């Protein structure tokens, strides 16, 4: 999968810089004690678990910050299905730099691969239904761009990135506004007054709320939150393709296909990013050499 466009985002560079500052602090005192600046090393990223790899390009950026002499040669590409024992990439260059960036590169690679792997399992579970798996804003603070990139690599689609790119009227907004209709009306007025082109989605918890959302002009998507599959099917039939429909609320791998078969367009799963298990990947130093002084 081509992630080049995503990696041009300045947020990626800031994330890598902050992660390295957090880990290195005033310096790697172990590496400084054991290695010379001229020492060269070679290492391999080794996969120890089946899954979908994501984050090799990010690891390359990490090592680039640690030492410009380091090169990362990808054996597989982000989005590839991997198995235990497979070498994902080889790293060559400054031994100090490799060990300086090891943990940070692995933290990104393991987390992103875990997200991509879980996303792939959900996408596979709903195959043939027409439903798309989407993420939420339940991401690790500061890592949203990478969490959502990993979801895309795993075959999912992204919901809104933040509060500024879509109107999502949730239960607390509805309480604050005094109902769905006034909440939608205020949002439409605000968008018009500020010349903002943004879609409006409304969260609903029962069929009467679905009917109220349908009666409002300008609503483009209705979220069915914590509906049973039977109630969701009734709601989908009532909506009748007039707007997009999103299923949400505690949907698991065991239940996702049943929800997908109700006819919804999207199924949002917070667990993709808030409860992810890191994929087991290690970085193994395979050789070092002390360069001869000239």
NORTA-V905977 format. One record per backbone hydrogen bond with DSSP energy under -0.5 kcal/mol. NH is the residue of the N-H (numbers start at 1). CO is the residue of the C=O. E is the energy in kcal/mol with one decimal. If there is no record, write none. Layout:
nh->{NH	NH}
co->{CO	CO}
e->{E	E}
This chain:
nh->{3	7	8	8	9	12	13	14	15	16	17	18	19	20	21	22	23	24	25	27	29	32	33	34	35	39	40	41	42	43	44	45	46	46	47	47	48	51	52	53	59	60	61	62	63	64	65	66	67	70	71	73	73	74	75	76	79	80	82	82	85	86	88	88	89	90	91	92	93	95	98	99	100	101	102	105	106	107	108	109	110	111	112	113	114	115	116	117	118	119	120	121	122	123	124	125	126	126	127	129	132	134	135	139	143	147	148	149	150	151	152	153	154	155	156	157	165	167	168	169	170	174	175	176	177	178	179	183	184	185	186	187	188	189	190	191	192	193	194	195	196	197	198	201	202	203	204	210	211	212	213	214	215	216	219	220	221	222	223	224	225	225	226	226	232	233	234	235	236	237	238	239	240	242	244	246	247	248	255	256	259	260	261	262	263	264	265	266	267	268	269	272	273	274	275	278	279	281	282	284	284	285	286	286	287	289	291	291}
co->{1	3	4	5	6	9	9	10	11	12	13	14	15	16	17	18	19	20	21	24	27	28	29	30	31	36	289	93	287	91	284	89	44	282	45	86	280	82	113	80	55	56	57	58	59	60	61	62	63	67	92	71	90	72	88	88	53	77	51	80	47	83	45	86	45	73	43	71	41	39	94	95	96	97	98	101	102	103	104	105	106	107	108	109	110	111	112	113	114	115	116	117	118	119	120	121	122	123	124	126	265	267	157	137	140	143	144	145	146	147	148	149	150	152	151	133	162	199	166	201	168	170	171	172	173	174	174	179	180	181	182	183	184	185	186	187	188	189	190	192	191	195	196	167	221	169	223	206	207	208	209	210	211	213	216	200	200	244	202	246	204	223	224	248	228	229	230	231	232	233	234	235	236	239	220	222	266	224	252	252	255	256	257	259	260	259	245	245	132	247	134	269	270	270	271	276	110	279	46	44	282	283	42	284	42	40	38	289}
e->{-0.6	-1.9	-0.7	-0.8	-1.4	-1.5	-0.8	-2.0	-2.2	-2.3	-2.6	-2.6	-2.3	-2.3	-2.5	-2.3	-1.8	-3.2	-1.7	-2.5	-1.2	-2.5	-1.6	-1.8	-2.6	-1.3	-3.3	-3.4	-2.3	-2.6	-2.2	-2.7	-0.7	-3.0	-0.5	-2.8	-2.7	-2.0	-0.5	-2.3	-2.4	-1.9	-1.4	-2.3	-2.3	-1.8	-1.6	-1.5	-2.4	-1.7	-3.0	-0.5	-3.2	-0.8	-2.7	-1.7	-3.4	-2.0	-3.1	-0.5	-3.2	-1.8	-2.9	-0.6	-0.8	-2.3	-3.0	-2.5	-2.1	-2.3	-2.4	-2.2	-2.0	-1.9	-0.9	-2.8	-2.4	-2.7	-2.0	-2.7	-3.3	-1.8	-2.7	-2.1	-2.1	-2.3	-2.7	-2.3	-2.3	-2.5	-2.3	-1.7	-1.9	-2.8	-2.6	-1.8	-1.1	-0.5	-1.1	-2.1	-2.3	-2.5	-1.2	-2.1	-2.6	-2.8	-2.8	-1.6	-2.4	-1.5	-1.8	-2.4	-1.8	-1.5	-2.5	-2.8	-1.1	-2.7	-0.7	-3.0	-0.9	-2.3	-2.2	-2.3	-2.3	-1.3	-2.4	-1.5	-2.8	-2.5	-2.3	-2.0	-2.8	-2.2	-2.4	-2.7	-2.2	-2.6	-1.8	-1.0	-2.5	-0.5	-1.0	-2.6	-2.0	-2.9	-2.6	-1.7	-2.5	-2.0	-2.5	-2.4	-1.3	-1.2	-1.0	-2.7	-1.4	-2.5	-3.2	-3.5	-2.6	-0.8	-0.6	-2.8	-2.8	-2.2	-1.8	-2.2	-2.7	-2.2	-2.1	-2.5	-2.2	-1.5	-2.2	-2.6	-3.0	-2.0	-0.6	-2.2	-1.7	-2.5	-2.1	-1.5	-1.5	-0.6	-1.7	-2.0	-2.6	-2.6	-2.3	-1.2	-1.6	-2.3	-1.1	-0.5	-2.0	-0.9	-2.4	-2.7	-0.5	-0.5	-2.6	-0.5	-1.5	-2.5	-0.8	-0.8}
